Every structure is written in C-alpha cells, then in structure tokens.
Amino acid sequence: MNTQPVILETRKIVKQFPKVLANSDVSIQLHQGEILALLGENGAGKSTLMNILYGLYQPSSGEIYLHGKAVNFRSPREAIENGLGMVHQHFMLVENLTVTENIILGSEPGRGLTIDYAAARRQVKELSERYSLKVNPDSRIEDLSVGLQQRVEILKALYRKASVLILDEPTAVLTPQEVEGFFTVARRLRDDGVSIIIITHKLEEVKAISDRVYILRRGKVAGMRETSTVSKEELATLMVGREVVLTVHRTPHQRGQKPVFELKNLSVQGERGGEALRDVSLSVHPGEVLGIAGVDGNGQTELAEAIMGLRSVAAGKIIHKGELVTGLNTKKRIHRGIGCVPSDRHRHGLVLPMTISENIAMGLHRDKPNARFFSLDYPAMNSSANALIKRFDIRAPGPLTAAEQLSGGNQQKVILAREISRKPSFLLVNQPTRGLDVGAIEYIHSEILRMRDADAGVLLISLELEEIFSLADRILVLYEGQIVKELKPENSSEKEVGLYMMGGGP
C-alpha cells in the first residue's frame, strides 16, 4: 500500500458530450513518486479524463485536487504552470527545429527579444544527463528516431518543471529495445519524485512498469488494483466485462507450394521524392501469414498502397496467382480476389456516414446480390449485411446503422466482414488492431487465422511485435524501405527482430 501523500486526485468527474457520456463519477488518486496505469478498452474514457486534467476539456461536474487544493485548469498552459506535463501519443514537435529549440519553445530564456540559446542548451543538457535521457541538444527532430523524439517530449515537460507527467500510449511506436529504455527512464523519474500516469491498453506494459492500476470500462472505474497482486487475466476481465482468451492458438497448417502473391524487385517513390521502397521481393503462399515488422515510417504505407494500386510503381512486378497485376487499378485487383484491411479504418476503410449495409457492399456494389439491373438492391444488401452482423458479432441495431455510430472495434469488424465474406485468395491486413481493446483483438486475431486455415495467403503489416509473433508463420523485417531479414517466429525473439528494425542485428 502506498503511504506517500496524494499529489493529484479526481472526485466524481463527469464529462457529458452531446450524445456520449464519456466519464461517469470517475474518482482516482495519484500518489507522490508513483507510476499509475490507466487501463481500458478503446472508448472507455481514459483520454477524456486525462484531457480534463490537462485543461483541454472542462468537466461537466466533479472536482480536481492538486497538492490538496481544488483546481480548474482552463487551458494546457494553466496545467503546465501548475506542474502538469503531458506527452501525447502523436508527438507535438517541429521537425525542422533542433532538440533545444523544441524544448524551450514558448518558454525561451533571455531578456526582451533576445533568446539565451547557450543557457537553454546547458539546461537541456543538464536535464538530459540527470534523467539519462540521452539526446544531442543540437540534433534536428527530423533526424531522430521515434524513441529519441519521445525523450525530447519528456524533456520538454521536465524543462517546464512538471511534477506530474501524463503519458498517452507511450510505447505504441517503439521497438522492444526502446521500450526497455523508456521503462528505465520512467523508473528513474519516479525515483526522483515525479508522479506518472500512463494511459495504455497493453496488459504487459501495465505489469512491467506500474505500481497501481485503475481500470476504466464504459466511462466508469471498474476497479483499482496493486499491480504486483493482479494477473493479466483479471485485468482483461475487468476491462472487457467478460473472460478473455489472451493466448492465440496458432495450429500448424500446411501452406501451398506455389505463391498466391509475389513482389519482385519492387521500388516505389515516396511523397517527397526518393525511394520509399527499394528492390523489395517477397512471396505469400496459400495457407500462411507473412508478417512485416518495422518501425513506423520505414515504407509500410507505400508498400500497402502499391499492393492495392493506390501508388505507382517505379520498378518491379506485382504478381497475383501467377499473373502480372502491376498495371491494374484497385477495382480490378479487388475483382481478382485481392482483399485489404487498411491501416486507417476512417480514411480508407469506411465511408462513415453510410450504413453498415452500404459499406459492406462497397467495391462490389454493381455486382449481384448488391445490384439488380442498373440500381442497388437494398433488400438483398440488407439481408446479406444482417447475416454478416450475426456471423462477425458486430454490435449494432441493424444493417441501417451508420458506420460512424459504431465503436472502433465494431467498425473494424465491418471491414473484416466485407473483406472475408468475399473469400479473397490474398488478403493484405494493415495494422488490424490499432487502438482496439483486448476483446476486439482476440476476435480479429481468430478471424485472421481462420482465413489462413481456409488457404488464403495473408500479408500482415503491424507495428505490434507481439501481434506479429502471435500470428505470423514467417517474419520479414522492413528497414528504410528494404527487406533486411527473414525470420521464423519459433526460432527468433522480439529483441532480435527489434535489433533488425533499428538497422542492426545480433
């Protein structure tokens, strides 16, 4: 039991949006010098609560106490001035400025219009050394890895004398080595008296780093536990409200001899010129999941777009079932049996104002049973969508529900239902469980393996190494637009893959 004084407390916080009750009577306590995890599924109200603490939202009712005094921050600036710092999942850094310039931005030392850059640089260097946040104060942000950029964000908060640090999904884009480095930094900060709240949906992360954990479900506190006394299974049950199978059972499956999908010496240009992919060759066989591991920004987006005909190919070949498809448009690739679960379900997976029925028909809306003569056959579309809603356990009133009214997990199920129901011979699955809770992840993983066991070839692109190791029969590591290593999950480890992801090796 923590005997340190309570530094931050919420009492019966309620946040009501026009159509959503995001937080309902949420009361939590953060002690001096502890790491507190805030765990919950997507949409549970974690980020809303932290945004209230940070002054981005105002609570509908309830109270916040800092050092025993009632506070009501009207803006992040007020929160910062009172010792609260927040590192968002998507970093708030200016890429063409240096580390020092980013850290002091808005709080520049000096007199009048003159900035004392030398003094600022010294302060940044001292902070960096004190907390072992090793980063060159003169480096430009655009030249730093994601892990180093995260350190800059933490330094930025510490420079503003934060005594409470809120970290939103801090390991989402880090390699295993960078995660270990982050844990070391977090513990050092805790030991130095900084109190930390970590927002996460990762059970392993909670067990590895936190002292206590609050679990949020549907906007309410479902429980609080001392981390050392709770199991991952109990945490998952509290999150979802039912027992969850955490281990993926990937049974052996005989893959087909001939590849169903191939890339041969593929090169693709990036948005800003230069090669985003260089001489990439791979093959996916029927009945296997081929995993692509890599730090975000190493060519995954360009690879997925090239495969689906959304980005031009500079050189090389794309082959499906033995036939060249490099020059085919997206529609023709879909009709050939190439399916895709895109990384951004809102931008590329669904038309949010449209109904479930319309989204499921999309792409094949001119074909039977979706069309009759020259118009959409809505009764047939709705009947087909109804069957898929039941089969894929989509939590919705019916096929006429707009996609925008569904939770993230159910939106992803709509996309899976559409793609899997078409029985593709090759399926590209890109970041399939990003931002989803353990219950939705459990279901989506089982569907991916069901596709593989039905002899489809699956190419899985994921930033989650645990997901890659759970589902993939083979792993390819993508680094700076090139395949640098092929590995078998059973003969490798996340640490080994992480080294190749950073351009190294054992």
C-alpha positions in Angstrom: 0.0 0.0 0.0 1.4 3.4 -1.0 2.0 5.6 2.1 3.2 8.7 0.1 0.9 11.7 0.0 -1.8 12.1 -2.7 -0.5 14.6 -5.2 -3.4 14.6 -7.7 -7.0 13.5 -7.3 -10.2 13.5 -9.2 -13.5 13.2 -7.4 -16.7 12.1 -9.2 -15.7 13.5 -12.6 -18.4 13.5 -15.1 -18.0 14.5 -18.8 -21.1 14.6 -20.9 -20.8 15.2 -24.7 -24.0 15.8 -26.7 -24.5 12.1 -27.5 -21.9 10.4 -25.3 -21.3 10.1 -21.5 -17.5 9.8 -21.7 -16.8 9.8 -17.9 -19.2 8.9 -15.1 -18.3 9.6 -11.5 -14.6 8.9 -12.1 -12.5 9.1 -8.9 -8.8 8.3 -8.9 -5.8 9.2 -6.8 -2.1 9.6 -7.8 0.5 9.4 -5.1 3.8 11.2 -4.9 6.5 9.3 -6.8 4.4 6.5 -8.2 3.7 5.2 -11.7 -0.1 4.8 -12.1 -1.5 3.0 -15.1 -4.9 3.9 -16.5 -6.1 0.9 -18.4 -9.2 0.5 -20.6 -10.5 -0.5 -23.9 -11.0 1.9 -26.8 -13.6 4.4 -25.9 -13.5 3.7 -22.2 -12.9 7.3 -21.3 -9.1 7.3 -20.5 -8.0 10.0 -22.8 -11.1 12.2 -22.0 -10.2 12.1 -18.3 -6.5 13.0 -19.0 -7.6 15.8 -21.3 -9.7 17.2 -18.4 -6.7 17.0 -16.1 -4.6 18.8 -18.7 -7.1 21.6 -19.3 -8.1 20.6 -22.8 -11.7 19.7 -21.7 -13.8 21.1 -18.9 -15.7 18.6 -16.7 -19.5 18.6 -16.7 -19.3 18.1 -12.9 -16.8 16.8 -10.3 -13.6 18.2 -8.7 -9.9 18.0 -9.3 -7.4 18.4 -6.4 -3.6 19.1 -6.9 -1.5 19.0 -3.7 -4.8 19.0 -1.7 -6.1 22.2 -3.3 -9.1 22.4 -5.7 -8.0 23.4 -9.2 -9.8 24.0 -12.5 -7.4 24.4 -15.4 -8.9 26.4 -18.4 -6.1 25.5 -20.7 -2.9 23.4 -21.0 -0.9 26.5 -20.3 -2.5 26.7 -16.8 -1.9 23.0 -16.2 1.8 23.4 -17.2 2.2 26.4 -15.0 0.9 24.2 -12.1 3.4 21.4 -12.8 1.4 19.1 -15.1 3.0 17.8 -18.3 1.5 15.6 -21.0 3.2 13.6 -23.7 0.6 12.8 -26.4 0.7 9.7 -28.5 1.3 11.8 -31.6 4.3 14.0 -30.7 3.9 17.8 -30.8 7.4 18.6 -32.2 8.5 20.9 -35.0 10.6 18.6 -37.3 13.0 21.3 -38.8 13.9 22.7 -35.4 16.6 21.4 -33.1 16.0 19.4 -29.9 16.8 22.5 -27.8 14.6 24.8 -29.9 11.7 22.4 -29.5 12.2 22.0 -25.7 12.3 25.8 -25.0 9.6 26.7 -27.5 7.2 29.1 -25.7 9.4 29.3 -22.6 12.6 30.7 -24.1 15.2 32.1 -21.6 16.6 35.5 -22.1 15.7 39.2 -21.9 13.3 41.1 -24.2 13.5 39.8 -27.7 16.9 38.1 -27.2 16.9 34.3 -26.5 19.8 33.0 -24.5 20.3 29.8 -26.6 23.6 28.9 -24.8 21.8 28.9 -21.4 18.9 26.9 -22.8 21.3 24.4 -24.3 23.0 24.0 -21.0 19.7 23.4 -19.2 18.7 20.8 -21.8 22.0 19.0 -21.5 21.8 19.0 -17.6 18.2 17.6 -17.7 19.2 15.0 -20.3 22.1 13.8 -18.2 20.2 13.9 -14.9 17.5 11.6 -16.1 19.6 9.6 -18.6 17.5 10.9 -21.4 20.5 10.9 -23.7 19.9 13.1 -26.8 22.0 15.5 -28.7 20.6 19.0 -27.9 21.7 20.3 -31.4 20.1 17.5 -33.5 17.1 18.3 -35.7 13.9 16.4 -34.8 13.6 15.1 -38.4 16.9 13.2 -37.9 15.9 11.4 -34.7 14.3 8.0 -34.2 10.8 7.8 -32.7 12.3 6.7 -29.4 14.6 9.8 -29.2 11.7 12.1 -30.2 9.7 10.7 -27.2 12.7 11.6 -25.0 12.5 15.2 -26.3 8.8 15.3 -25.4 9.6 14.2 -21.9 12.4 16.7 -21.6 10.1 19.4 -22.8 7.7 18.7 -19.9 10.6 18.4 -17.4 12.0 21.7 -18.6 8.7 23.3 -17.6 9.2 21.7 -14.1 6.5 19.1 -14.4 6.0 17.2 -11.1 3.1 15.1 -12.7 3.7 13.6 -16.1 0.8 12.1 -18.2 2.0 9.7 -20.9 -0.6 8.7 -23.6 0.2 5.2 -25.1 4.0 5.8 -24.6 5.2 2.6 -26.2 2.9 2.5 -29.2 5.6 3.1 -31.8 8.8 1.9 -30.0 11.0 -1.1 -30.7 11.5 -3.6 -27.8 14.9 -2.0 -27.1 13.3 1.5 -27.0 10.5 0.2 -24.7 13.1 -1.1 -22.2 14.9 2.3 -22.4 11.6 4.0 -21.8 10.9 1.9 -18.7 14.3 2.7 -17.3 13.6 6.4 -17.8 10.2 6.2 -16.2 11.5 4.4 -13.1 14.3 7.0 -12.8 11.7 9.8 -12.9 9.6 8.1 -10.3 12.6 7.6 -8.0 13.3 11.3 -8.4 9.8 12.2 -7.1 8.0 12.7 -10.4 4.5 11.2 -10.4 3.5 9.5 -13.6 0.2 8.4 -15.2 0.4 6.1 -18.2 -2.6 5.7 -20.4 -2.5 2.3 -22.1 -4.4 -0.7 -23.3 -1.4 -3.1 -23.1 -1.6 -5.5 -20.2 2.2 -6.4 -20.5 3.0 -2.7 -20.1 0.9 -2.4 -17.0 2.5 -5.3 -15.3 6.0 -4.2 -16.3 6.0 -0.6 -15.2 3.2 0.5 -13.0 2.7 0.4 -9.2 -1.0 0.6 -9.3 -3.7 0.4 -12.0 -7.2 1.8 -12.4 -9.4 0.0 -14.9 -12.0 2.1 -16.8 -14.9 0.5 -18.6 -17.6 2.4 -20.4 -16.6 5.7 -18.7 -16.6 4.3 -15.2 -14.0 2.9 -12.8 -14.3 -0.9 -13.0 -11.7 -1.4 -10.3 -8.3 -0.5 -8.8 -5.5 -3.0 -8.2 -2.0 -3.1 -6.8 -0.1 -4.2 -9.9 2.0 -6.8 -8.1 -1.1 -8.6 -6.9 -3.1 -8.8 -10.1 -2.9 -11.1 -13.1 -3.2 -10.2 -16.8 -6.3 -12.3 -17.0 -8.0 -10.4 -14.2 -7.1 -7.1 -15.8 -8.5 -8.2 -19.1 -11.8 -9.4 -17.5 -12.2 -6.0 -15.7 -11.5 -4.2 -19.0 -14.0 -6.0 -21.1 -16.5 -7.3 -18.6 -16.0 -11.0 -19.6 -13.3 -13.6 -19.6 -10.9 -13.1 -22.5 -8.5 -15.6 -24.1 -5.2 -13.8 -24.2 -3.1 -16.5 -25.9 -3.5 -17.0 -29.7 -3.7 -20.7 -30.6 -2.0 -20.9 -33.9 -2.1 -24.5 -35.0 0.3 -25.8 -37.7 -1.0 -25.6 -41.2 0.4 -26.9 -44.5 1.0 -24.0 -46.8 0.6 -24.3 -50.6 3.6 -24.9 -52.7 3.0 -22.1 -55.3 2.9 -18.5 -54.1 -0.5 -16.8 -54.4 1.0 -13.4 -54.3 4.5 -12.1 -55.2 6.5 -8.9 -55.3 9.6 -8.9 -57.5 12.3 -6.2 -57.1 9.6 -3.6 -56.3 10.7 0.1 -56.0 8.3 2.9 -55.1 8.8 6.6 -54.8 7.9 8.5 -51.6 5.7 11.6 -51.2 8.7 13.9 -51.1 10.8 12.1 -53.8 13.4 9.5 -53.2 12.7 5.8 -52.9 10.3 4.8 -50.1 10.7 1.1 -51.2 13.8 -0.3 -52.8 14.1 -3.6 -54.5 11.6 -5.4 -52.3 10.9 -9.0 -53.1 8.6 -11.3 -51.2 6.1 -14.2 -51.7 3.0 -15.2 -49.8 1.7 -18.7 -50.1 -1.8 -20.1 -49.6 -2.4 -21.0 -46.0 0.3 -18.8 -44.4 0.5 -15.5 -42.7 3.6 -13.5 -43.7 4.4 -10.7 -41.1 6.0 -7.4 -42.0 7.8 -5.9 -38.9 9.3 -2.5 -38.8 9.4 0.9 -37.0 6.6 3.2 -38.4 7.8 5.2 -41.4 10.1 2.6 -43.0 7.9 2.0 -46.1 4.9 0.2 -44.7 2.4 2.8 -46.0 3.9 2.8 -49.5 4.1 -1.0 -49.6 0.4 -1.3 -48.8 -0.6 1.4 -51.3 1.5 -0.2 -54.1 -0.1 -3.6 -53.5 -3.6 -2.2 -53.7 -2.9 0.0 -56.8 -3.1 3.3 -54.9 0.5 4.2 -55.6 2.5 4.0 -58.8 5.4 1.5 -59.1 8.7 2.9 -60.2 10.2 -0.5 -60.9 9.5 -4.2 -60.3 6.5 -6.5 -60.6 3.3 -7.4 -58.6 2.0 -10.9 -59.4 -1.2 -12.5 -58.2 -1.9 -16.1 -58.9 0.8 -16.2 -61.5 -0.4 -13.2 -63.4 1.1 -9.7 -63.6 -1.2 -7.2 -61.9 1.2 -4.2 -61.7 -0.8 -2.1 -64.1 -4.3 -3.0 -62.8 -6.4 -0.4 -60.9 -7.7 -1.0 -57.4 -11.2 -2.1 -58.6 -9.7 -4.8 -60.9 -7.5 -6.1 -58.1 -10.5 -6.4 -55.8 -12.4 -8.4 -58.5 -9.4 -10.7 -58.9 -9.6 -11.7 -55.2 -7.2 -9.3 -53.6 -8.6 -8.0 -50.3 -7.4 -5.3 -48.0 -8.0 -4.3 -44.3 -6.4 -0.8 -44.4 -4.5 0.8 -41.5 -6.8 3.8 -41.2 -10.4 2.5 -40.9 -11.9 6.0 -41.0 -10.0 7.4 -44.0 -9.6 4.3 -46.2 -11.8 1.5 -44.7 -15.2 3.0 -44.4 -17.5 5.9 -45.5 -18.6 6.8 -42.0 -22.0 8.5 -42.8 -23.0 5.4 -44.8 -24.8 2.4 -43.3 -23.2 -0.9 -42.5 -25.1 -2.4 -45.4 -23.7 0.2 -47.9 -20.1 -0.2 -46.5 -20.2 -4.0 -46.9 -21.4 -3.7 -50.5 -18.8 -1.1 -51.4 -16.5 -2.1 -54.2 -18.8 -4.8 -55.4 -21.9 -2.6 -55.4 -22.5 -3.2 -59.1 -22.5 -7.0 -58.8 -25.1 -9.5 -57.5 -26.5 -9.6 -54.9 -25.9 -5.9 -54.3 -27.3 -4.7 -57.6 -30.3 -5.6 -59.7 -30.4 -4.4 -63.3 -28.9 -0.9 -63.0 -29.7 0.0 -59.4 -28.7 -1.1 -55.9 -30.8 -3.9 -54.5 -31.2 -2.7 -50.9 -33.3 -5.6 -49.6 -30.6 -8.0 -50.8 -27.8 -5.8 -49.4 -29.6 -5.5 -46.0 -30.2 -9.3 -45.9 -26.5 -10.0 -46.7 -25.3 -7.4 -44.1 -27.7 -8.8 -41.4 -26.1 -12.3 -41.8 -22.6 -10.8 -41.5 -23.6 -8.8 -38.5 -24.6 -12.0 -36.7 -21.6 -14.0 -38.0 -19.0 -11.4 -37.0 -20.7 -10.3 -33.8 -21.0 -6.7 -34.9 -22.7 -4.8 -32.0 -25.2 -2.7 -33.9 -29.0 -2.3 -34.0 -29.1 -3.4 -37.6 -27.7 -3.0 -41.2 -29.1 0.5 -41.5 -26.9 1.8 -38.6 -24.3 4.4 -39.8 -20.7 3.3 -39.5 -19.9 6.5 -37.6 -22.2 5.3 -34.8 -20.1 2.2 -34.1 -17.2 1.7 -31.7 -13.7 1.3 -33.2 -13.8 -2.4 -32.7 -17.1 -2.8 -34.4 -16.0 -0.6 -37.3 -13.1 -2.9 -37.8 -15.4 -5.9 -37.7 -17.4 -4.4 -40.5 -14.3 -4.1 -42.7 -13.3 -7.7 -41.8 -16.8 -8.9 -42.6 -16.7 -7.2 -46.0 -13.3 -8.5 -47.0 -13.5 -12.0 -45.6 -17.0 -12.6 -46.9 -15.6 -12.1 -50.4 -13.3 -15.1 -49.9 -10.1 -13.4 -51.3 -7.2 -15.6 -52.2 -4.8 -12.9 -50.9 -5.6 -10.6 -48.0 -3.5 -7.6 -47.0 -4.1 -6.8 -43.3 -2.5 -3.5 -42.2 -2.4 -2.5 -38.5 -5.6 -4.6 -37.9 -5.9 -4.0 -34.1 -4.6 -0.4 -33.8 -6.4 1.3 -30.9 -8.6 -1.7 -30.1 -9.3 -3.4 -26.7 -8.3 -6.9 -25.8 -11.8 -8.3 -26.6 -11.8 -6.9 -30.1 -8.1 -8.0 -30.6 -9.0 -11.6 -29.6 -11.8 -11.8 -32.2 -9.8 -10.2 -35.0 -6.8 -12.4 -34.5 -9.0 -15.5 -34.6 -10.5 -14.3 -37.9 -7.1 -13.7 -39.5 -6.1 -17.3 -38.5 -9.4 -18.6 -39.9 -8.5 -17.0 -43.2 -5.1 -18.6 -43.2 -6.6 -22.0 -42.3 -9.0 -21.6 -45.3 -5.9 -21.5 -47.5 -5.9 -17.7 -48.2 -2.5 -16.0 -48.3 -2.3 -13.2 -45.6 0.2 -10.4 -45.6 0.2 -8.8 -42.1 1.7 -5.4 -41.6 1.9 -4.5 -37.9 3.8 -2.2 -35.5 2.9 -4.6 -32.7 5.7 -7.2 -32.4 3.5 -9.3 -30.1 0.9 -9.4 -32.8 3.4 -10.4 -35.4 4.8 -13.2 -33.3 1.3 -14.5 -32.4 0.0 -14.7 -36.0 2.9 -14.9 -38.5 4.4 -18.1 -39.9 7.3 -16.1 -41.3 8.6 -12.6 -40.5 10.2 -10.1 -42.8 11.9 -7.0 -41.3 11.5 -3.8 -43.2 14.1 -1.1 -42.6 14.5 2.1 -44.6 12.4 0.7 -47.4 14.3 -2.6 -47.8 13.8 -6.2 -46.5 16.8 -6.7 -44.3 16.0 -10.1 -42.7 13.7 -13.1 -42.8 13.0 -15.0 -39.6 10.8 -17.8 -38.2 8.9 -16.8 -35.0 9.8 -20.1 -33.3 13.5 -19.5 -33.9 13.6 -15.9 -33.0 12.6 -13.3 -30.3 11.1 -9.9 -30.2 14.5 -8.5 -29.1 16.3 -10.0 -32.1 13.6 -8.6 -34.5 13.9 -5.2 -32.7 17.6 -5.1 -33.5 17.0 -5.6 -37.2 14.2 -3.0 -37.1 16.8 -0.5 -36.0 19.2 -1.4 -38.8 21.4 -3.7 -36.7 21.5 -7.4 -35.9 22.7 -9.9 -33.3 
